[in-house]
């Protein structure tokens, strides 16, 4: 049984900006809790007892440590069978996901198999089944492979009949792809994995820290005859490294997860609400009655957080509303995520968009295909189409923005 996991979580997550300007990508909220909490919870339920975070930089370390601490609280919150201990990589200057894992395992003296999960992945996977596959194949390294419809954005595997990986093609054209099996970034490493760095051919890689798994380590291992196998995973998998992928993942999970996996309780068949207190129960009854009376219109799936407020004649369709958010009258939130503590005026329409934390939105605002960073202020009568707003920015009354980015000149040092 495999009991340890390493999650590299360094870097500035530039593709997910503006949501990650001041926030570690692991703490970006998805279905009203941090992305990384989903992964750690899945690992714990699969029998993982120790999780090591390969953190880099102040923002990643400080924010993750302040939230997760040593991880022991997860057992009580989720009713787990065992405690989960979370540890953090010391202040090494890692440059890739591979050397973050290497530094972490070397520092903590880990000499047993580990599972490696990327910090911006959302997935459904039986880790122990993957580990059993790894052992049956006597593999040096095993990579979880997911079938994808569009191969152009992934490393795609060429495998033999036994699922041994012969090579990868990075971001191929559809006609050049050897399969539709993509590298998910989920790996099982053998207990002696890092011994390959003692090989003469690998010393130069180590010296210049050329240890990115996808771009350097895996191709080199395959080239030098190491047994690298693929594992065909059956569950879902999302790389939420861009706002578009984040929103796709949120909508998929909203439609497919049972309410208990979202820490929620049914209000109606398609409306779920979080919170277990007496106050939360009262709010659920109120929301249910308002839906029955037609004061709150709902289509598709909807997830509502704790202590929210929703004005009369508001419509929600495939929407996530996070804790403490306030929506005014006659609003529409369609195929969108509204994070926590957002204050929204009346007659606001949000479509295919992500609204960050603590954002203030005035009256008569339209936001379409856009991403609003934390603590931004959007004044009355604003129109936005395909726009990104950096945190703390102010958009003046009556502005119309199309295909535009509003951002501060200085991005905080991570």
Phi, psi and omega in degrees: 000135180269137188234355183237144177226145175239131181237105174289128186222034178274185176086169186260359177050052185296331182291338183263006177296147012269006183292339185247017178299315182240009186229135171301140181299334179292341181255001173298132189279133178226123187053040171071025168205161185299146178308314186293333178295324176301312183294314181296321178296317177299317179297316181297319179291341176267008175099001177287131183251339180227128179240128181248123181262117179277073187279153175219137176084160185294312184299313180299311183293305189298315183290321179291318180295318181296330180274307187274333185050227181272357173088355187295335181293341182297326181300312182290317183298320187250004178065039182286157179285335182218162178284155175243125179259129180249130177235165188231144177293133174299181191278060171277151179269075178285149180241344182222169177295326181292315182285338172296318177292318180299309179303315184296312182293323180292317181297316183272003177063037182281116180232049176216166181299145177227156169257138179248127179237136178282146187291344181247025178256140171243129190208164170233114188205138173272099185297320182292325176294320176297320179295320177298320175300314179305315181290319180299324180278351185054045186279150171280323179211141177236137184243126175289126181248135180239134176288131181233151178281321181248110185275351193294340183256014189226166166276123188249133189269141165257118183241158173266188185294341181260009181072016170287136184274124180271323176186168175243148169246120183277124175047058184284161166290151184307321182285347181258356183285132179284345178194189171244027182262111185263147174287119182274346186082013175255121188230149163252125178252134177292164184296334180255024190305309189285359175294342178297339180290347176279347177294147181302319183291339184265346184297323179293323175299316181295317183297322180261013177054040177273071190234033172288130184301305186289319186273337189228306186296307185298311178302321181292319179298314180297316181300325184263017168084012177287150183277096178252121185244156172260149175238119183282103181278146185258336184279187181281160177205131178226133166268109185264037185282356176228158177303323180295316179290324176301311183294321176299317179296316181299316181291322178296311182296320179301321183279335190248336182282142171290157184302325182296331177285348175254014182055039187232167179234142180297131166267310167229187181301326186244005180241124181242146181222138182270163180106138184237001182284171177298322178295319178296321178296321177295320179294322177300315179298319179297313180299318180299317179294321180292325175296317179299321182279354180082012178279341176229118184262132184228133172228154180065213181254145181221133174244125181245137180273190182279147169056043178265166177223129183231124182287167182295147176062029175270146181241133179235132177219119183047064188230148173240122177243120187273174186305143171066012179278149183235119178251135180281194181284150172056039175267161174227126175236109189237123176050049187216164176241127174246114184282185192286149173063032173277139176244118187240131179287200180266155177058047178253136179240119178244125182224130176051045188222165176237123179253119184289185187284141172060031177277143176247127182236129182282197180276154172056048182251144175237124179231116186230132176052045188226166178229125182249122181287165184303142170063020174281159178237123179247116185283179181298151169061029178272145175238127181228130178224118181058056185237148170239129180244124180288158179304147175070004181283155181240125178253123188289156180306133174080002182290145172239120183237132178225132178048058190218151175238124176256114184212153176291154178293320184260122173266131183304140178289131183273000000 
